[in-house]
Amino acid sequence: MSSSSLWQRFQQYFLYYRDLGFSLDISRMKFPDDFFEKMRPRIDKAFAGMRALEAGAIANPSEKRMVGHYWLRNLALAPTPEIRTEIEQTIKRIKDIRGGNSHRKNHS
């Protein structure tokens, strides 16, 4: 590939998020020019699936449980007020124990 073609590909496929201090350069990866267009339906399906999980969809039907590890980082994402309250209370109990405010007496 010529220098000008490499430069054009770099300009097209280099990604930089200043706010995050994050950059990604996929310009030297081998994929056809229509790759993203062909992958669009799969990408859309993946994002729709993630939105459903974040909204509280059941991730594993046999266990009938939601997946919510990201709720621990951002309680506003919890799909119900009850789940948000349960997480808040659990975090408070952990902080109380860590800070020595446990309701148990030390018998050592």
URMO-V834922 format. One record per pair of residues at least 24 apart in sequence whose ideal C-beta (glycine too) atoms are under 7 Angstrom apart, sorted by the first residue. I is the first residue (numbers start at 1). J is the second residue. D is the distance in Angstrom with one decimal. If there is no record, write none. Layout:
i = (I I)
j = (J J)
d = (D D)
This chain:
i = (55 56)
j = (79 80)
d = (5.5 6.8)
